[in-house]
Amino acid sequence: MDEAEAEDPAPGADDRGFPAYHAPRCSGLGELDSLLTGCRACPRLVAWREEVAQVRRAAFQDWDYWARPVPGFGPPDATVVVVGLAPAAHGGNRTGRMFTGDATGDFLFQALHTLGLASQPTSDHAGDGLTLHGVRLTSPVHCAPPANRPTPLERDTCRSWLAAELDLLSPGLRAVVVLGGFGWQALLPVLAEAGWRLPRPRPAFGHGAHVVLPATERRQEVHLLGSYHPSQRNTFTGRLTMPMLVDVLREAAGIGGLGQPSGHTCRPERPARHPEG
Ligand code: SF4
């Protein structure tokens, strides 16, 4: 490294190199989340997240939208990670918490609560008291994209945040549940960047997909599980039912040592039971 390179300043928040420079240098999730929420590396997504917050949806006219990158949500010793694709414009981008404030989140949190992994079945806003047990929710893209579709460049720019998050979680991490094929495709290169060895050909997404990533010099074995995304398009049509999602999460929870609710059939209409109950 010559002298000029040595004196190069660290990239600023609106520099495309901001995540790749700062994320691997974070020593804990608190620092990572703090830096992440100031990221402005993707101009199109910064403009979109802020425009949505100005225009707002009629039902949320009184809301002061978060309008920033949405950090992961869940304890730092989580053994299971649930990965979507990106926050929703009027969900996470409004409330500032992953999967919070929209129908997709309602479905996911009901499933988590059924298994005793969430303290309540609903997730309305960041101050609602919800806590997660052993599970952390995150995404490969942390800003809401137009039409829920980040560009490949935006996806790649954001990759370092999730790679660093998985690195920080990795001592205890045992299972990763991916919601939807887009999230699956986005996550595979993140796992490779974070040090796991992926099989070739790359594993295909499907509901119920289950791939074991073997231990490496740097990483412990991790199980990768796929579920259809709990979007309204999937849940309204019955492509993804509550028992289907609960079954995948139950399998991940078992791998993660989070306990198994008794019985094998999901009955979401019954009061939720905790693993110890
Ligand atoms: S999508 Fe990721 S990299 Fe892009 S601005 Fe948001 S947090 Fe930063």
Residues whose N, C-alpha, C, O or C-beta is under 5 A from the ligand:
A	BS01	SF4	P19 L36 C39 R40 A41 C42 L45 P69 V141 H142 C143 E154 T157 C158
